Amino acid sequence: MTAAQCPTCGQTLTVRSDDRLPSHWKSDRARLAGDPQCPSSQEGTRHWPDQQAGKRSIRVKNPRRTR
């Protein structure tokens, strides 16, 4: 099982089998209130580097480089 950290809201989520973040909201309250999903929902994580967090690895998106 692979986990990834959402770059927008910071939640650690289980990555789907197609290496994408699942649909998610910033909080359960936001979901129940009918707010739109987090902008990073369905974002691909295949090329994100893995970082060790205890015994498991978590994919974290690196910030974009600026010139």
mmCIF file as Biopython writes it, N, C-alpha, C and O atoms, coordinates in Angstrom:
data_model
#
loop_
_atom_site.group_PDB
_atom_site.id
_atom_site.type_symbol
_atom_site.label_atom_id
_atom_site.label_alt_id
_atom_site.label_comp_id
_atom_site.label_asym_id
_atom_site.label_entity_id
_atom_site.label_seq_id
_atom_site.pdbx_PDB_ins_code
_atom_site.Cartn_x
_atom_site.Cartn_y
_atom_site.Cartn_z
_atom_site.occupancy
_atom_site.B_iso_or_equiv
_atom_site.auth_seq_id
_atom_site.auth_asym_id
_atom_site.pdbx_PDB_model_num
ATOM 1   N N  . MET A ? 1  ? 0.846   -1.169 0.000   1.0 0.0 1  A 1 
ATOM 2   C CA . MET A ? 1  ? 0.000   0.000  0.000   1.0 0.0 1  A 1 
ATOM 3   C C  . MET A ? 1  ? 0.895   1.236  0.000   1.0 0.0 1  A 1 
ATOM 4   O O  . MET A ? 1  ? 1.878   1.306  0.737   1.0 0.0 1  A 1 
ATOM 5   N N  . THR A ? 2  ? 0.546   2.188  -0.820  1.0 0.0 2  A 1 
ATOM 6   C CA . THR A ? 2  ? 1.326   3.409  -0.947  1.0 0.0 2  A 1 
ATOM 7   C C  . THR A ? 2  ? 0.496   4.583  -0.453  1.0 0.0 2  A 1 
ATOM 8   O O  . THR A ? 2  ? -0.712  4.648  -0.682  1.0 0.0 2  A 1 
ATOM 9   N N  . ALA A ? 3  ? 1.150   5.491  0.215   1.0 0.0 3  A 1 
ATOM 10  C CA . ALA A ? 3  ? 0.492   6.700  0.706   1.0 0.0 3  A 1 
ATOM 11  C C  . ALA A ? 3  ? 1.142   7.914  0.055   1.0 0.0 3  A 1 
ATOM 12  O O  . ALA A ? 3  ? 2.300   7.866  -0.360  1.0 0.0 3  A 1 
ATOM 13  N N  . ALA A ? 4  ? 0.382   9.002  -0.028  1.0 0.0 4  A 1 
ATOM 14  C CA . ALA A ? 4  ? 0.891   10.250 -0.579  1.0 0.0 4  A 1 
ATOM 15  C C  . ALA A ? 4  ? 0.302   11.403 0.200   1.0 0.0 4  A 1 
ATOM 16  O O  . ALA A ? 4  ? -0.810  11.320 0.723   1.0 0.0 4  A 1 
ATOM 17  N N  . GLN A ? 5  ? 1.068   12.487 0.271   1.0 0.0 5  A 1 
ATOM 18  C CA . GLN A ? 5  ? 0.606   13.679 0.974   1.0 0.0 5  A 1 
ATOM 19  C C  . GLN A ? 5  ? 0.066   14.666 -0.053  1.0 0.0 5  A 1 
ATOM 20  O O  . GLN A ? 5  ? 0.749   14.997 -1.022  1.0 0.0 5  A 1 
ATOM 21  N N  . CYS A ? 6  ? -1.153  15.130 0.158   1.0 0.0 6  A 1 
ATOM 22  C CA . CYS A ? 6  ? -1.786  16.081 -0.747  1.0 0.0 6  A 1 
ATOM 23  C C  . CYS A ? 6  ? -1.029  17.408 -0.683  1.0 0.0 6  A 1 
ATOM 24  O O  . CYS A ? 6  ? -0.828  17.939 0.409   1.0 0.0 6  A 1 
ATOM 25  N N  . PRO A ? 7  ? -0.604  17.957 -1.823  1.0 0.0 7  A 1 
ATOM 26  C CA . PRO A ? 7  ? 0.146   19.214 -1.796  1.0 0.0 7  A 1 
ATOM 27  C C  . PRO A ? 7  ? -0.708  20.425 -1.435  1.0 0.0 7  A 1 
ATOM 28  O O  . PRO A ? 7  ? -0.165  21.460 -1.050  1.0 0.0 7  A 1 
ATOM 29  N N  . THR A ? 8  ? -2.022  20.324 -1.550  1.0 0.0 8  A 1 
ATOM 30  C CA . THR A ? 8  ? -2.903  21.454 -1.265  1.0 0.0 8  A 1 
ATOM 31  C C  . THR A ? 8  ? -3.337  21.497 0.194   1.0 0.0 8  A 1 
ATOM 32  O O  . THR A ? 8  ? -3.177  22.517 0.865   1.0 0.0 8  A 1 
ATOM 33  N N  . CYS A ? 9  ? -3.891  20.380 0.686   1.0 0.0 9  A 1 
ATOM 34  C CA . CYS A ? 9  ? -4.450  20.396 2.044   1.0 0.0 9  A 1 
ATOM 35  C C  . CYS A ? 9  ? -3.570  19.693 3.068   1.0 0.0 9  A 1 
ATOM 36  O O  . CYS A ? 9  ? -3.818  19.821 4.268   1.0 0.0 9  A 1 
ATOM 37  N N  . GLY A ? 10 ? -2.550  18.954 2.635   1.0 0.0 10 A 1 
ATOM 38  C CA . GLY A ? 10 ? -1.618  18.330 3.562   1.0 0.0 10 A 1 
ATOM 39  C C  . GLY A ? 10 ? -2.057  16.999 4.141   1.0 0.0 10 A 1 
ATOM 40  O O  . GLY A ? 10 ? -1.345  16.447 4.981   1.0 0.0 10 A 1 
ATOM 41  N N  . GLN A ? 11 ? -3.195  16.459 3.734   1.0 0.0 11 A 1 
ATOM 42  C CA . GLN A ? 11 ? -3.655  15.166 4.242   1.0 0.0 11 A 1 
ATOM 43  C C  . GLN A ? 11 ? -2.802  14.038 3.658   1.0 0.0 11 A 1 
ATOM 44  O O  . GLN A ? 11 ? -2.351  14.121 2.516   1.0 0.0 11 A 1 
ATOM 45  N N  . THR A ? 12 ? -2.588  12.995 4.443   1.0 0.0 12 A 1 
ATOM 46  C CA . THR A ? 12 ? -1.917  11.802 3.952   1.0 0.0 12 A 1 
ATOM 47  C C  . THR A ? 12 ? -2.992  10.811 3.543   1.0 0.0 12 A 1 
ATOM 48  O O  . THR A ? 12 ? -3.798  10.379 4.367   1.0 0.0 12 A 1 
ATOM 49  N N  . LEU A ? 13 ? -2.998  10.451 2.256   1.0 0.0 13 A 1 
ATOM 50  C CA . LEU A ? 13 ? -4.039  9.619  1.683   1.0 0.0 13 A 1 
ATOM 51  C C  . LEU A ? 13 ? -3.442  8.368  1.061   1.0 0.0 13 A 1 
ATOM 52  O O  . LEU A ? 13 ? -2.288  8.373  0.633   1.0 0.0 13 A 1 
ATOM 53  N N  . THR A ? 14 ? -4.221  7.300  1.009   1.0 0.0 14 A 1 
ATOM 54  C CA . THR A ? 14 ? -3.809  6.083  0.329   1.0 0.0 14 A 1 
ATOM 55  C C  . THR A ? 14 ? -3.973  6.292  -1.167  1.0 0.0 14 A 1 
ATOM 56  O O  . THR A ? 14 ? -5.027  6.731  -1.627  1.0 0.0 14 A 1 
ATOM 57  N N  . VAL A ? 15 ? -2.934  5.978  -1.922  1.0 0.0 15 A 1 
ATOM 58  C CA . VAL A ? 15 ? -2.944  6.177  -3.365  1.0 0.0 15 A 1 
ATOM 59  C C  . VAL A ? 15 ? -3.702  5.040  -4.034  1.0 0.0 15 A 1 
ATOM 60  O O  . VAL A ? 15 ? -3.568  3.884  -3.634  1.0 0.0 15 A 1 
ATOM 61  N N  . ARG A ? 16 ? -4.496  5.360  -5.047  1.0 0.0 16 A 1 
ATOM 62  C CA . ARG A ? 16 ? -5.247  4.346  -5.780  1.0 0.0 16 A 1 
ATOM 63  C C  . ARG A ? 16 ? -4.305  3.498  -6.617  1.0 0.0 16 A 1 
ATOM 64  O O  . ARG A ? 16 ? -3.124  3.821  -6.748  1.0 0.0 16 A 1 
ATOM 65  N N  . SER A ? 17 ? -4.816  2.427  -7.179  1.0 0.0 17 A 1 
ATOM 66  C CA . SER A ? 17 ? -3.999  1.511  -7.970  1.0 0.0 17 A 1 
ATOM 67  C C  . SER A ? 17 ? -3.478  2.144  -9.247  1.0 0.0 17 A 1 
ATOM 68  O O  . SER A ? 17 ? -2.486  1.668  -9.799  1.0 0.0 17 A 1 
ATOM 69  N N  . ASP A ? 18 ? -4.118  3.208  -9.739  1.0 0.0 18 A 1 
ATOM 70  C CA . ASP A ? 18 ? -3.623  3.885  -10.944 1.0 0.0 18 A 1 
ATOM 71  C C  . ASP A ? 18 ? -2.719  5.069  -10.602 1.0 0.0 18 A 1 
ATOM 72  O O  . ASP A ? 18 ? -2.514  5.955  -11.432 1.0 0.0 18 A 1 
ATOM 73  N N  . ASP A ? 19 ? -2.176  5.086  -9.380  1.0 0.0 19 A 1 
ATOM 74  C CA . ASP A ? 19 ? -1.228  6.113  -8.907  1.0 0.0 19 A 1 
ATOM 75  C C  . ASP A ? 19 ? -1.815  7.519  -8.934  1.0 0.0 19 A 1 
ATOM 76  O O  . ASP A ? 19 ? -1.146  8.469  -9.338  1.0 0.0 19 A 1 
ATOM 77  N N  . ARG A ? 20 ? -3.051  7.646  -8.507  1.0 0.0 20 A 1 
ATOM 78  C CA . ARG A ? 20 ? -3.685  8.958  -8.383  1.0 0.0 20 A 1 
ATOM 79  C C  . ARG A ? 20 ? -4.233  9.121  -6.970  1.0 0.0 20 A 1 
ATOM 80  O O  . ARG A ? 20 ? -4.586  8.147  -6.305  1.0 0.0 20 A 1 
ATOM 81  N N  . LEU A ? 21 ? -4.296  10.374 -6.528  1.0 0.0 21 A 1 
ATOM 82  C CA . LEU A ? 21 ? -4.923  10.657 -5.245  1.0 0.0 21 A 1 
ATOM 83  C C  . LEU A ? 21 ? -6.422  10.413 -5.367  1.0 0.0 21 A 1 
ATOM 84  O O  . LEU A ? 21 ? -7.000  10.678 -6.421  1.0 0.0 21 A 1 
ATOM 85  N N  . PRO A ? 22 ? -7.062  9.916  -4.320  1.0 0.0 22 A 1 
ATOM 86  C CA . PRO A ? 22 ? -8.517  9.735  -4.374  1.0 0.0 22 A 1 
ATOM 87  C C  . PRO A ? 22 ? -9.234  11.080 -4.269  1.0 0.0 22 A 1 
ATOM 88  O O  . PRO A ? 22 ? -8.638  12.089 -3.893  1.0 0.0 22 A 1 
ATOM 89  N N  . SER A ? 23 ? -10.502 11.074 -4.601  1.0 0.0 23 A 1 
ATOM 90  C CA . SER A ? 23 ? -11.314 12.281 -4.406  1.0 0.0 23 A 1 
ATOM 91  C C  . SER A ? 23 ? -11.391 12.554 -2.914  1.0 0.0 23 A 1 
ATOM 92  O O  . SER A ? 23 ? -11.692 11.653 -2.131  1.0 0.0 23 A 1 
ATOM 93  N N  . HIS A ? 24 ? -11.121 13.788 -2.517  1.0 0.0 24 A 1 
ATOM 94  C CA . HIS A ? 24 ? -11.166 14.113 -1.096  1.0 0.0 24 A 1 
ATOM 95  C C  . HIS A ? 24 ? -11.472 15.591 -0.909  1.0 0.0 24 A 1 
ATOM 96  O O  . HIS A ? 24 ? -11.334 16.395 -1.831  1.0 0.0 24 A 1 
ATOM 97  N N  . TRP A ? 25 ? -11.889 15.928 0.301   1.0 0.0 25 A 1 
ATOM 98  C CA . TRP A ? 25 ? -12.205 17.285 0.692   1.0 0.0 25 A 1 
ATOM 99  C C  . TRP A ? 25 ? -11.242 17.695 1.784   1.0 0.0 25 A 1 
ATOM 100 O O  . TRP A ? 25 ? -10.565 16.845 2.363   1.0 0.0 25 A 1 
ATOM 101 N N  . LYS A ? 26 ? -11.167 18.985 2.078   1.0 0.0 26 A 1 
ATOM 102 C CA . LYS A ? 26 ? -10.253 19.473 3.104   1.0 0.0 26 A 1 
ATOM 103 C C  . LYS A ? 26 ? -10.609 18.932 4.482   1.0 0.0 26 A 1 
ATOM 104 O O  . LYS A ? 26 ? -9.729  18.771 5.327   1.0 0.0 26 A 1 
ATOM 105 N N  . SER A ? 27 ? -11.881 18.652 4.718   1.0 0.0 27 A 1 
ATOM 106 C CA . SER A ? 27 ? -12.325 18.079 5.992   1.0 0.0 27 A 1 
ATOM 107 C C  . SER A ? 27 ? -13.653 17.371 5.771   1.0 0.0 27 A 1 
ATOM 108 O O  . SER A ? 27 ? -14.292 17.535 4.732   1.0 0.0 27 A 1 
ATOM 109 N N  . ASP A ? 28 ? -14.061 16.583 6.758   1.0 0.0 28 A 1 
ATOM 110 C CA . ASP A ? 28 ? -15.361 15.923 6.666   1.0 0.0 28 A 1 
ATOM 111 C C  . ASP A ? 28 ? -16.495 16.942 6.677   1.0 0.0 28 A 1 
ATOM 112 O O  . ASP A ? 28 ? -17.525 16.735 6.036   1.0 0.0 28 A 1 
ATOM 113 N N  . ARG A ? 29 ? -16.312 18.028 7.396   1.0 0.0 29 A 1 
ATOM 114 C CA . ARG A ? 29 ? -17.338 19.077 7.438   1.0 0.0 29 A 1 
ATOM 115 C C  . ARG A ? 29 ? -17.530 19.700 6.064   1.0 0.0 29 A 1 
ATOM 116 O O  . ARG A ? 29 ? -18.655 19.985 5.654   1.0 0.0 29 A 1 
ATOM 117 N N  . ALA A ? 30 ? -16.421 19.911 5.354   1.0 0.0 30 A 1 
ATOM 118 C CA . ALA A ? 30 ? -16.514 20.493 4.015   1.0 0.0 30 A 1 
ATOM 119 C C  . ALA A ? 30 ? -17.272 19.553 3.076   1.0 0.0 30 A 1 
ATOM 120 O O  . ALA A ? 30 ? -18.059 20.005 2.245   1.0 0.0 30 A 1 
ATOM 121 N N  . ARG A ? 31 ? -17.037 18.249 3.208   1.0 0.0 31 A 1 
ATOM 122 C CA . ARG A ? 31 ? -17.736 17.277 2.368   1.0 0.0 31 A 1 
ATOM 123 C C  . ARG A ? 31 ? -19.225 17.291 2.674   1.0 0.0 31 A 1 
ATOM 124 O O  . ARG A ? 31 ? -20.049 17.314 1.760   1.0 0.0 31 A 1 
ATOM 125 N N  . LEU A ? 32 ? -19.574 17.278 3.968   1.0 0.0 32 A 1 
ATOM 126 C CA . LEU A ? 32 ? -20.985 17.274 4.360   1.0 0.0 32 A 1 
ATOM 127 C C  . LEU A ? 32 ? -21.689 18.576 3.990   1.0 0.0 32 A 1 
ATOM 128 O O  . LEU A ? 32 ? -22.890 18.577 3.718   1.0 0.0 32 A 1 
ATOM 129 N N  . ALA A ? 33 ? -20.951 19.677 3.978   1.0 0.0 33 A 1 
ATOM 130 C CA . ALA A ? 33 ? -21.542 20.969 3.638   1.0 0.0 33 A 1 
ATOM 131 C C  . ALA A ? 33 ? -21.726 21.140 2.135   1.0 0.0 33 A 1 
ATOM 132 O O  . ALA A ? 33 ? -22.355 22.100 1.691   1.0 0.0 33 A 1 
ATOM 133 N N  . GLY A ? 34 ? -21.179 20.211 1.349   1.0 0.0 34 A 1 
ATOM 134 C CA . GLY A ? 34 ? -21.328 20.289 -0.099  1.0 0.0 34 A 1 
ATOM 135 C C  . GLY A ? 34 ? -20.281 21.157 -0.763  1.0 0.0 34 A 1 
ATOM 136 O O  . GLY A ? 34 ? -20.455 21.552 -1.916  1.0 0.0 34 A 1 
ATOM 137 N N  . ASP A ? 35 ? -19.194 21.467 -0.064  1.0 0.0 35 A 1 
ATOM 138 C CA . ASP A ? 35 ? -18.118 22.255 -0.657  1.0 0.0 35 A 1 
ATOM 139 C C  . ASP A ? 35 ? -17.458 21.460 -1.779  1.0 0.0 35 A 1 
ATOM 140 O O  . ASP A ? 35 ? -17.539 20.232 -1.793  1.0 0.0 35 A 1 
ATOM 141 N N  . PRO A ? 36 ? -16.808 22.141 -2.715  1.0 0.0 36 A 1 
ATOM 142 C CA . PRO A ? 36 ? -16.128 21.418 -3.798  1.0 0.0 36 A 1 
ATOM 143 C C  . PRO A ? 36 ? -14.949 20.610 -3.262  1.0 0.0 36 A 1 
ATOM 144 O O  . PRO A ? 36 ? -14.429 20.885 -2.181  1.0 0.0 36 A 1 
ATOM 145 N N  . GLN A ? 37 ? -14.544 19.615 -4.034  1.0 0.0 37 A 1 
ATOM 146 C CA . GLN A ? 37 ? -13.419 18.765 -3.647  1.0 0.0 37 A 1 
ATOM 147 C C  . GLN A ? 37 ? -12.129 19.577 -3.602  1.0 0.0 37 A 1 
ATOM 148 O O  . GLN A ? 37 ? -12.048 20.678 -4.147  1.0 0.0 37 A 1 
ATOM 149 N N  . CYS A ? 38 ? -11.128 19.010 -2.942  1.0 0.0 38 A 1 
ATOM 150 C CA . CYS A ? 38 ? -9.802  19.606 -2.902  1.0 0.0 38 A 1 
ATOM 151 C C  . CYS A ? 38 ? -9.293  19.723 -4.347  1.0 0.0 38 A 1 
ATOM 152 O O  . CYS A ? 38 ? -9.504  18.800 -5.133  1.0 0.0 38 A 1 
ATOM 153 N N  . PRO A ? 39 ? -8.635  20.819 -4.717  1.0 0.0 39 A 1 
ATOM 154 C CA . PRO A ? 39 ? -8.144  20.980 -6.089  1.0 0.0 39 A 1 
ATOM 155 C C  . PRO A ? 39 ? -7.153  19.896 -6.519  1.0 0.0 39 A 1 
ATOM 156 O O  . PRO A ? 39 ? -6.968  19.678 -7.717  1.0 0.0 39 A 1 
ATOM 157 N N  . SER A ? 40 ? -6.522  19.225 -5.578  1.0 0.0 40 A 1 
ATOM 158 C CA . SER A ? 40 ? -5.550  18.182 -5.922  1.0 0.0 40 A 1 
ATOM 159 C C  . SER A ? 40 ? -6.170  16.802 -6.032  1.0 0.0 40 A 1 
ATOM 160 O O  . SER A ? 40 ? -5.444  15.826 -6.218  1.0 0.0 40 A 1 
ATOM 161 N N  . SER A ? 41 ? -7.482  16.686 -5.923  1.0 0.0 41 A 1 
ATOM 162 C CA . SER A ? 41 ? -8.128  15.391 -6.105  1.0 0.0 41 A 1 
ATOM 163 C C  . SER A ? 41 ? -7.833  14.881 -7.511  1.0 0.0 41 A 1 
ATOM 164 O O  . SER A ? 41 ? -7.832  15.647 -8.474  1.0 0.0 41 A 1 
ATOM 165 N N  . GLN A ? 42 ? -7.581  13.575 -7.617  1.0 0.0 42 A 1 
ATOM 166 C CA . GLN A ? 42 ? -7.300  12.901 -8.883  1.0 0.0 42 A 1 
ATOM 167 C C  . GLN A ? 42 ? -5.944  13.268 -9.485  1.0 0.0 42 A 1 
ATOM 168 O O  . GLN A ? 42 ? -5.682  12.934 -10.640 1.0 0.0 42 A 1 
ATOM 169 N N  . GLU A ? 43 ? -5.074  13.947 -8.731  1.0 0.0 43 A 1 
ATOM 170 C CA . GLU A ? 43 ? -3.750  14.299 -9.253  1.0 0.0 43 A 1 
ATOM 171 C C  . GLU A ? 43 ? -2.856  13.059 -9.276  1.0 0.0 43 A 1 
ATOM 172 O O  . GLU A ? 43 ? -2.873  12.261 -8.339  1.0 0.0 43 A 1 
ATOM 173 N N  . GLY A ? 44 ? -2.088  12.902 -10.330 1.0 0.0 44 A 1 
ATOM 174 C CA . GLY A ? 44 ? -1.193  11.756 -10.469 1.0 0.0 44 A 1 
ATOM 175 C C  . GLY A ? 44 ? 0.007   11.850 -9.541  1.0 0.0 44 A 1 
ATOM 176 O O  . GLY A ? 44 ? 0.561   12.930 -9.338  1.0 0.0 44 A 1 
ATOM 177 N N  . THR A ? 45 ? 0.413   10.698 -8.971  1.0 0.0 45 A 1 
ATOM 178 C CA . THR A ? 45 ? 1.539   10.687 -8.031  1.0 0.0 45 A 1 
ATOM 179 C C  . THR A ? 45 ? 2.656   9.753  -8.473  1.0 0.0 45 A 1 
ATOM 180 O O  . THR A ? 45 ? 3.591   9.508  -7.711  1.0 0.0 45 A 1 
ATOM 181 N N  . ARG A ? 46 ? 2.576   9.233  -9.678  1.0 0.0 46 A 1 
ATOM 182 C CA . ARG A ? 46 ? 3.521   8.207  -10.120 1.0 0.0 46 A 1 
ATOM 183 C C  . ARG A ? 46 ? 4.976   8.683  -10.056 1.0 0.0 46 A 1 
ATOM 184 O O  . ARG A ? 46 ? 5.855   7.898  -9.700  1.0 0.0 46 A 1 
ATOM 185 N N  . HIS A ? 47 ? 5.249   9.930  -10.387 1.0 0.0 47 A 1 
ATOM 186 C CA . HIS A ? 47 ? 6.625   10.421 -10.452 1.0 0.0 47 A 1 
ATOM 187 C C  . HIS A ? 47 ? 7.047   11.233 -9.231  1.0 0.0 47 A 1 
ATOM 188 O O  . HIS A ? 47 ? 8.093   11.882 -9.248  1.0 0.0 47 A 1 
ATOM 189 N N  . TRP A ? 48 ? 6.251   11.202 -8.187  1.0 0.0 48 A 1 
ATOM 190 C CA . TRP A ? 48 ? 6.630   11.893 -6.962  1.0 0.0 48 A 1 
ATOM 191 C C  . TRP A ? 48 ? 7.653   11.043 -6.208  1.0 0.0 48 A 1 
ATOM 192 O O  . TRP A ? 48 ? 7.506   9.822  -6.157  1.0 0.0 48 A 1 
ATOM 193 N N  . PRO A ? 49 ? 8.675   11.651 -5.627  1.0 0.0 49 A 1 
ATOM 194 C CA . PRO A ? 49 ? 9.664   10.864 -4.872  1.0 0.0 49 A 1 
ATOM 195 C C  . PRO A ? 49 ? 9.099   10.364 -3.544  1.0 0.0 49 A 1 
ATOM 196 O O  . PRO A ? 49 ? 8.240   11.005 -2.938  1.0 0.0 49 A 1 
ATOM 197 N N  . ASP A ? 50 ? 9.598   9.204  -3.103  1.0 0.0 50 A 1 
ATOM 198 C CA . ASP A ? 50 ? 9.185   8.625  -1.827  1.0 0.0 50 A 1 
ATOM 199 C C  . ASP A ? 50 ? 10.059  9.155  -0.706  1.0 0.0 50 A 1 
ATOM 200 O O  . ASP A ? 50 ? 11.268  9.317  -0.876  1.0 0.0 50 A 1 
ATOM 201 N N  . GLN A ? 51 ? 9.450   9.425  0.437   1.0 0.0 51 A 1 
ATOM 202 C CA . GLN A ? 51 ? 10.171  9.821  1.641   1.0 0.0 51 A 1 
ATOM 203 C C  . GLN A ? 51 ? 9.795   8.852  2.747   1.0 0.0 51 A 1 
ATOM 204 O O  . GLN A ? 51 ? 8.646   8.419  2.831   1.0 0.0 51 A 1 
ATOM 205 N N  . GLN A ? 52 ? 10.749  8.512  3.592   1.0 0.0 52 A 1 
ATOM 206 C CA . GLN A ? 52 ? 10.498  7.598  4.697   1.0 0.0 52 A 1 
ATOM 207 C C  . GLN A ? 52 ? 9.843   8.354  5.849   1.0 0.0 52 A 1 
ATOM 208 O O  . GLN A ? 52 ? 10.307  9.417  6.260   1.0 0.0 52 A 1 
ATOM 209 N N  . ALA A ? 53 ? 8.770   7.789  6.352   1.0 0.0 53 A 1 
ATOM 210 C CA . ALA A ? 53 ? 8.067   8.333  7.513   1.0 0.0 53 A 1 
ATOM 211 C C  . ALA A ? 53 ? 7.866   7.173  8.484   1.0 0.0 53 A 1 
ATOM 212 O O  . ALA A ? 53 ? 6.828   6.511  8.474   1.0 0.0 53 A 1 
ATOM 213 N N  . GLY A ? 54 ? 8.862   6.941  9.309   1.0 0.0 54 A 1 
ATOM 214 C CA . GLY A ? 54 ? 8.794   5.789  10.202  1.0 0.0 54 A 1 
ATOM 215 C C  . GLY A ? 54 ? 9.081   4.531  9.424   1.0 0.0 54 A 1 
ATOM 216 O O  . GLY A ? 54 ? 10.119  4.428  8.771   1.0 0.0 54 A 1 
ATOM 217 N N  . LYS A ? 55 ? 8.180   3.572  9.483   1.0 0.0 55 A 1 
ATOM 218 C CA . LYS A ? 55 ? 8.375   2.306  8.776   1.0 0.0 55 A 1 
ATOM 219 C C  . LYS A ? 55 ? 7.803   2.311  7.367   1.0 0.0 55 A 1 
ATOM 220 O O  . LYS A ? 55 ? 8.072   1.387  6.599   1.0 0.0 55 A 1 
ATOM 221 N N  . ARG A ? 56 ? 7.032   3.315  7.008   1.0 0.0 56 A 1 
ATOM 222 C CA . ARG A ? 56 ? 6.427   3.325  5.686   1.0 0.0 56 A 1 
ATOM 223 C C  . ARG A ? 56 ? 6.920   4.517  4.871   1.0 0.0 56 A 1 
ATOM 224 O O  . ARG A ? 56 ? 7.455   5.483  5.417   1.0 0.0 56 A 1 
ATOM 225 N N  . SER A ? 57 ? 6.734   4.434  3.580   1.0 0.0 57 A 1 
ATOM 226 C CA . SER A ? 57 ? 7.156   5.526  2.707   1.0 0.0 57 A 1 
ATOM 227 C C  . SER A ? 57 ? 5.924   6.302  2.253   1.0 0.0 57 A 1 
ATOM 228 O O  . SER A ? 57 ? 4.845   5.741  2.065   1.0 0.0 57 A 1 
ATOM 229 N N  . ILE A ? 58 ? 6.114   7.595  2.085   1.0 0.0 58 A 1 
ATOM 230 C CA . ILE A ? 58 ? 5.042   8.489  1.663   1.0 0.0 58 A 1 
ATOM 231 C C  . ILE A ? 58 ? 5.552   9.281  0.472   1.0 0.0 58 A 1 
ATOM 232 O O  . ILE A ? 58 ? 6.665   9.806  0.493   1.0 0.0 58 A 1 
ATOM 233 N N  . ARG A ? 59 ? 4.733   9.364  -0.564  1.0 0.0 59 A 1 
ATOM 234 C CA . ARG A ? 59 ? 5.084   10.180 -1.721  1.0 0.0 59 A 1 
ATOM 235 C C  . ARG A ? 59 ? 4.750   11.633 -1.432  1.0 0.0 59 A 1 
ATOM 236 O O  . ARG A ? 59 ? 3.655   11.959 -0.975  1.0 0.0 59 A 1 
ATOM 237 N N  . VAL A ? 60 ? 5.723   12.503 -1.708  1.0 0.0 60 A 1 
ATOM 238 C CA . VAL A ? 60 ? 5.540   13.932 -1.458  1.0 0.0 60 A 1 
ATOM 239 C C  . VAL A ? 60 ? 5.943   14.680 -2.719  1.0 0.0 60 A 1 
ATOM 240 O O  . VAL A ? 60 ? 7.013   14.435 -3.276  1.0 0.0 60 A 1 
ATOM 241 N N  . LYS A ? 61 ? 5.092   15.589 -3.167  1.0 0.0 61 A 1 
ATOM 242 C CA . LYS A ? 61 ? 5.380   16.361 -4.372  1.0 0.0 61 A 1 
ATOM 243 C C  . LYS A ? 61 ? 6.416   17.422 -4.043  1.0 0.0 61 A 1 
ATOM 244 O O  . LYS A ? 61 ? 6.265   18.175 -3.081  1.0 0.0 61 A 1 
ATOM 245 N N  . ASN A ? 62 ? 7.466   17.474 -4.849  1.0 0.0 62 A 1 
ATOM 246 C CA . ASN A ? 62 ? 8.487   18.503 -4.675  1.0 0.0 62 A 1 
ATOM 247 C C  . ASN A ? 62 ? 7.973   19.825 -5.225  1.0 0.0 62 A 1 
ATOM 248 O O  . ASN A ? 62 ? 7.243   19.845 -6.216  1.0 0.0 62 A 1 
ATOM 249 N N  . PRO A ? 63 ? 8.347   20.926 -4.589  1.0 0.0 63 A 1 
ATOM 250 C CA . PRO A ? 63 ? 7.925   22.224 -5.121  1.0 0.0 63 A 1 
ATOM 251 C C  . PRO A ? 63 ? 8.595   22.488 -6.466  1.0 0.0 63 A 1 
ATOM 252 O O  . PRO A ? 63 ? 9.703   22.016 -6.722  1.0 0.0 63 A 1 
ATOM 253 N N  . ARG A ? 64 ? 7.914   23.243 -7.319  1.0 0.0 64 A 1 
ATOM 254 C CA . ARG A ? 64 ? 8.468   23.565 -8.625  1.0 0.0 64 A 1 
ATOM 255 C C  . ARG A ? 64 ? 9.695   24.477 -8.467  1.0 0.0 64 A 1 
ATOM 256 O O  . ARG A ? 64 ? 9.752   25.338 -7.590  1.0 0.0 64 A 1 
ATOM 257 N N  . ARG A ? 65 ? 10.646  24.255 -9.331  1.0 0.0 65 A 1 
ATOM 258 C CA . ARG A ? 65 ? 11.854  25.100 -9.309  1.0 0.0 65 A 1 
ATOM 259 C C  . ARG A ? 65 ? 11.560  26.423 -10.001 1.0 0.0 65 A 1 
ATOM 260 O O  . ARG A ? 65 ? 10.805  26.482 -10.971 1.0 0.0 65 A 1 
ATOM 261 N N  . THR A ? 66 ? 12.165  27.470 -9.489  1.0 0.0 66 A 1 
ATOM 262 C CA . THR A ? 66 ? 12.040  28.789 -10.114 1.0 0.0 66 A 1 
ATOM 263 C C  . THR A ? 66 ? 13.413  29.210 -10.597 1.0 0.0 66 A 1 
ATOM 264 O O  . THR A ? 66 ? 14.434  28.810 -10.038 1.0 0.0 66 A 1 
ATOM 265 N N  . ARG A ? 67 ? 13.423  29.991 -11.603 1.0 0.0 67 A 1 
ATOM 266 C CA . ARG A ? 67 ? 14.717  30.414 -12.162 1.0 0.0 67 A 1 
ATOM 267 C C  . ARG A ? 67 ? 15.297  31.552 -11.423 1.0 0.0 67 A 1 
ATOM 268 O O  . ARG A ? 67 ? 16.381  32.025 -11.768 1.0 0.0 67 A 1 
#
